[in-house]
């Protein structure tokens, strides 16, 4: 187990050295210079997440309305650049998780 933990720490360091992570941190730092934009983006993400996780409905129209409401924010270059960098790091981590789990047999209860 100790070897696996050590390898995960090495992997963590490699991720921090990746272009995707460094770009994300740069764009995040830039966004944080604008507290109002950061707050608005957090509100947009929270509301979008709530819509996406509603049970038993198709939130398409509501999400479209939310995007229209936040159109100016989403198209702000600082926000847009951050969101693109965030998406790249999320995709990289998703591929990483898939690679780690590939071939593992693991049963768990879905709650």
C-alpha positions in Angstrom: 0.0 0.0 0.0 2.8 2.4 0.9 4.3 2.0 -2.7 0.9 2.9 -4.2 0.7 6.0 -2.0 4.2 7.0 -3.0 3.4 6.6 -6.6 0.3 8.7 -6.2 2.4 11.5 -4.7 4.8 11.3 -7.7 1.8 11.4 -10.0 0.5 14.5 -8.2 3.8 16.2 -8.7 3.8 15.3 -12.4 0.3 16.7 -12.8 1.4 20.0 -11.2 4.2 20.2 -13.8 1.8 19.6 -16.7 1.0 22.3 -19.2 -2.7 21.8 -18.5 -2.3 22.4 -14.8 0.1 25.3 -15.1 -2.2 27.0 -17.6 -5.2 26.4 -15.3 -3.4 27.9 -12.3 -2.3 30.9 -14.4 -5.9 31.5 -15.6 -7.2 31.0 -12.1 -4.8 33.6 -10.7 -5.9 36.0 -13.4 -9.6 35.4 -12.6 -9.0 35.9 -8.9 -7.8 39.5 -9.6 -11.5 40.2 -10.4 -13.5 39.2 -7.3 -16.8 40.2 -8.8 -16.2 38.0 -11.9 -15.1 35.1 -9.7 -18.3 35.4 -7.6 -20.5 35.6 -10.6 -18.9 32.6 -12.2 -19.3 30.7 -8.9 -23.0 31.6 -8.9 -23.4 30.5 -12.6 -21.7 27.2 -11.9 -23.8 26.6 -8.8 -27.1 27.3 -10.6 -26.0 25.2 -13.6 -25.1 22.3 -11.4 -28.5 22.5 -9.6 -30.3 22.4 -13.0 -28.2 19.5 -14.3 -28.9 17.5 -11.1 -32.6 17.9 -11.0 -34.3 14.5 -11.0 -37.0 13.6 -13.5 -36.9 16.7 -15.8 -35.0 17.7 -18.9 -33.3 21.0 -17.9 -32.4 22.0 -21.5 -34.6 25.1 -21.7 -33.6 26.2 -18.2 -29.9 25.8 -19.0 -30.3 27.8 -22.2 -32.1 30.5 -20.2 -29.2 30.5 -17.7 -26.6 30.7 -20.4 -28.5 33.7 -21.9 -28.7 35.3 -18.5 -24.9 35.0 -18.0 -23.9 35.6 -21.6 -21.9 38.7 -20.9 -20.0 36.9 -18.1 -19.3 33.7 -20.1 -17.9 35.8 -23.0 -15.7 37.9 -20.8 -12.1 36.9 -21.9 -10.8 36.4 -18.4 -13.8 34.1 -17.5 -13.7 32.3 -20.9 -10.0 31.7 -20.7 -10.4 30.3 -17.2 -13.3 28.0 -18.2 -11.3 26.6 -21.2 -8.3 25.9 -19.0 -10.6 24.3 -16.4 -12.1 22.1 -19.0 -8.7 21.0 -20.2 -7.5 20.0 -16.8 -10.8 18.2 -16.0 -10.5 16.2 -19.3 -6.9 15.3 -18.4 -7.9 14.1 -14.9 -10.8 12.2 -16.3 -8.5 10.3 -18.7 -6.1 9.7 -15.8 -8.9 8.3 -13.6 -10.0 6.0 -16.5 -6.5 4.8 -17.0 -6.0 4.1 -13.3 -9.3 2.2 -13.1 -8.8 0.3 -16.4 -8.9 -3.5 -15.8 -9.7 -3.2 -12.1 -12.6 -5.3 -10.9 -14.4 -3.5 -8.1 -18.0 -3.9 -7.0 -19.7 -1.1 -5.1 -23.2 -0.2 -4.2 -24.7 2.7 -6.1 -26.6 4.8 -3.7 
